[in-house]
């Protein structure tokens, strides 16, 4: 169905605080990044709408951290969201040039085309917004009174709105609203309702996955390999950190940060596996914020991001090439430190040390080179839930 006068905005800028808080500590994937096969849920949700409707524009919102990474994957335009849903929507509306906009949350990934057709048919010149709803089956009690459940509507998305009315309703940046209909209602505009669908129930907590699992394929079992390499020369009078461990040495590494060449190479390997760029993009050496920065913090930030977009580490193989200092006495401590940062068993981290037999800059004791190879895959959210069903 061609909709030349309608644009689509998909809201995916949230941080999934409630979803992640209800999961096990080592599962940190945001709900919009749950992998269905190889696709993240935000892309599945968008495809479910664009498969049935041809919108003039399709825009997704993403957090500041996710925005660039999402755009690398997305066939649609991605804009940076804000701290709230309202702020994200304001940002997205700047790019809309159609009179109507359909706004949906990727957490309601299975939108019904029949519901959307009913919304389009219901919109008339007196209505600013059409919303789907589902009723309440149970007796409802609120602030000391029983409510007539037939009068209660649980509002869903997508919601179809008139763009100019919506822009005006959201103009006051000091006001916040949970959705488009509440903003337009507060602005004095007429809201129309259509019967929604339980298929569009929102995914909020990990327990909600039980209701969705039969309609969502498990994540792909593909393995992604990343390589990282880094070199730093020695600097007299600086403390040496290597593999997250303090090394007894008269010199450290010449670097903007603490110069932990092993953690830098490991960080690059993780970014390589997920297609996330390189450590220099994340922590530029021209930014004084990262002057003498702790490389353990840098690695933790990068791996936390990798987990948030749906990946987990299978193993890391780290090769330290150094003529000096002696690495063997520190290997176990390095392995324990790195495993702790990456929240994996020690057995997944391997550290090898070798020399260049006194050849080259390493052999002349001018610096160290570290090479790292990691294997990663999509976090398996499907199997634990399936076992509970």
Number of C-alpha atoms within 10 A of each C-alpha: 10 11 15 14 13 24 24 27 24 26 23 28 26 21 17 19 13 13 18 20 13 13 15 9 9 12 19 23 27 20 28 27 23 25 27 20 16 15 15 20 23 27 23 21 21 25 14 16 21 15 10 14 18 16 19 16 19 21 22 30 26 26 19 14 11 19 18 16 17 24 15 12 13 16 11 15 15 25 23 20 25 18 12 13 21 20 16 22 26 17 16 22 18 10 14 19 15 19 14 22 27 24 21 25 28 28 22 20 28 22 24 17 14 12 19 24 12 17 24 15 11 16 19 11 6 10 14 24 29 28 25 23 21 18 16 14 9 7 10 12 11 7 6 6 8 10 13 11 14 10 8 14 14 11 20 23 26 30 21 27 25 20 21 16 18 23 17 12 22 21 11 9 10 6 10 14 16 10 19 28 26 17 21 23 14 11 14 11 18 14 18 18 18 17 15 25 17 15 14 21 22 18 20 17 16 17 14 14 18 15 15 16 16 12 10 17 13 20 21 15 13 11 13 18 19 20 21 24 19 18 20 18 18 19 16 12 11 15 16 23 22 22 26 23 18 15 18 12 15 13 16 24 25 18 17 16 19 21 26 27 27 29 28 26 27 29 27 26 27 32 24 20 23 23 15 20 15 19 22 11 9 13 17 15 15 10 9 12 11 16 15 12 17 16 23 22 13 19 23 18 15 21 22 18 20 23 22 23 24 24 26 26 23 16 19 24 16 25 19 20 20 24 22 16 16 15 19 12 10 15 18 14 15 23 21 19 18 26 19 13 16 22 17 17 13 17 11 16 22 18 19 14 15 14 16 13 11 12 11 11 15 20 17 14 16 16 23 23 19 23 22 25 21 26 19 21 19 28 23 19 20 19 11 9 16 13 8 8 9
